[in-house]
Amino acid sequence: MADKVEIKGAEGRTVAVENPSTGAHLATVSAAQAADVDRAVQSSLAAFNSSWRRSEHSTRRALLNRLADLIERDAEELASLEAVDAGMLYRMSLGLSVAQAAETCRYFAGWTDKLDGQSMRIAEGMAYTQREPIGVCATIVPWNAPLMITIWKLAPAIAAGNTLIIKTPELAPLYGQKLARLVAEAGFPPGVINVLCGLGHVAGQTLSEHPLVRKVSFTGSAAVGRRILESSARTNLKRVTVELGGKGPTCVFADADWENALAHVTAGITVHNGQICAAGSRIYVQDEIYDRFVEEFSKRTRDAVAGDPLLDTTVKGPLVSANQRARVEGYIQKALKEDTKLLHGDAGSQAPSKGHFVPNTAFVDVQPSATIMREEVFGPVASIARFRTEEEVIALANDSEYGLSAAVFTNDVTRAMRISDAVECGQVTVNMWGTVNANTPFGGYKQSGFGRDLGKEGLDEWTNVKCVKVNLNLSRL
Ligand SMILES: *[C@@H]1O[C@H](CO)[C@@H](O)[C@H](O)[C@H]1NC(C)=O
């Protein structure tokens, strides 16, 4: 089985994969070059044209459900791969990434026979719309939760009748080899789903520029998002959707449920070391509870000892790479240089000597202009500040070029709704942080990007709308 589905890269180039918690070499994976990308595109186009574009709903539904079954069957293996490769805690991968991957397959499997249009009356007679697949699509996937985010793209793309090329992240590609085997085992026709590992500026760029690829869905950094948009603009104007991270504001009011707020706010910036685009990295706390809240926040997060993500007892894993660690440490140094007040986070104190560990870090009384209040750190670094009134916290929350996800903690339901209404973000969570649901749309405002993953809106992104107009008044021309 494996021999049939795996192909070596054209020029023998490879990507070396390491375990971020030890720095040890894990595996060597073929790095797709332009010729490999082209081969994948040709195979994807052949599959699309030969039969996939006209495949039955029931075929696509059965295949997606079968893939969900296989993901669940091999959940432990997939979670182990994400743990050793992406540094995600094993139990988080199992409970979130892998579980959501299966759930998302099933959710979109249910949409396959509900992709209907509308009918309208027009002066000449009747019009109706139908949703059609776009054709050969591609997704370029980030390393932070690679399996789950891959399936956010794969399931709706396939449900809508597209073929898909997946470019896995070079920092964490191992789940991709496994996924490709599951796709083959589930019985997807050859070429419907192709998986490539490779460098962003080689394989990712070739996909973005390829004249036969009609859509790219990207989740990752703003810098790469811009390059993909430029590639599309320069070549065939392929559709591009981008989810480019955030600087999530979290607003904690004095009347909030204390335990609930603390549990969610601490999770919001420590889970997966804050390497989550919806991380709650800007924490605004109301004056009356500020000192007490900050003290308790510090108590609960400062001593988290990092360790092996495979162990059940580990609460904190490594960052994904040495580069990412250097980047996060650079932000911490910059904050100190800007005289931002450190609450806790003494680099290196308890971290194991090997691996890319950064202690949980927090700054308090952070000014709106501070770099760590404005830029996405993508690490376990909290920026905390005080607010007095609702108007003030809305202004602070909106004072960002990002607009992905916000959180509000209050027991006043009308206030929660007023803030949800005023905050410029694609998602607002009330009295919680960080829920992922297959049936709710997720995506950004402002420079957090555009397009949506998940939900009905996520499905629409993978279709073209055709409008058919029928003249019913032949004699009256
Ligand atoms: C967000 O807050 C800013 C500053 O208070 C305000 O100008 C803007 O209108 C707000 N956005 C919305 C959608 O209310």
Ligand as a Chemical Component Dictionary entry (heavy atoms), coordinates in Angstrom:
data_LIG
# 
_chem_comp.id                   LIG 
_chem_comp.type                 NON-POLYMER 
_chem_comp.pdbx_formal_charge   0 
_chem_comp.three_letter_code    LIG 
# 
loop_
_chem_comp_atom.comp_id 
_chem_comp_atom.atom_id 
_chem_comp_atom.alt_atom_id 
_chem_comp_atom.type_symbol 
_chem_comp_atom.charge 
_chem_comp_atom.model_Cartn_x 
_chem_comp_atom.model_Cartn_y 
_chem_comp_atom.model_Cartn_z 
_chem_comp_atom.pdbx_ordinal 
LIG C1 C1 C 0 -14.005 49.782 17.637 1  
LIG O1 O1 O 0 -13.526 50.745 18.533 2  
LIG C2 C2 C 0 -13.087 51.947 17.909 3  
LIG C3 C3 C 0 -12.537 52.826 18.980 4  
LIG O2 O2 O 0 -13.422 52.977 20.046 5  
LIG C4 C4 C 0 -14.253 52.606 17.177 6  
LIG O3 O3 O 0 -13.798 53.759 16.501 7  
LIG C5 C5 C 0 -14.842 51.636 16.204 8  
LIG O4 O4 O 0 -16.002 52.186 15.638 9  
LIG C6 C6 C 0 -15.179 50.340 16.903 10 
LIG N1 N1 N 0 -15.688 49.398 15.911 11 
LIG C7 C7 C 0 -16.971 49.032 15.855 12 
LIG C8 C8 C 0 -17.315 48.034 14.828 13 
LIG O5 O5 O 0 -17.824 49.436 16.630 14 
# 
loop_
_chem_comp_bond.comp_id 
_chem_comp_bond.atom_id_1 
_chem_comp_bond.atom_id_2 
_chem_comp_bond.value_order 
_chem_comp_bond.pdbx_ordinal 
LIG C1 O1 SING 1  
LIG C1 C6 SING 2  
LIG O1 C2 SING 3  
LIG C2 C3 SING 4  
LIG C2 C4 SING 5  
LIG C3 O2 SING 6  
LIG C4 O3 SING 7  
LIG C4 C5 SING 8  
LIG C5 O4 SING 9  
LIG C5 C6 SING 10 
LIG C6 N1 SING 11 
LIG N1 C7 SING 12 
LIG C7 C8 SING 13 
LIG C7 O5 DOUB 14 
# 
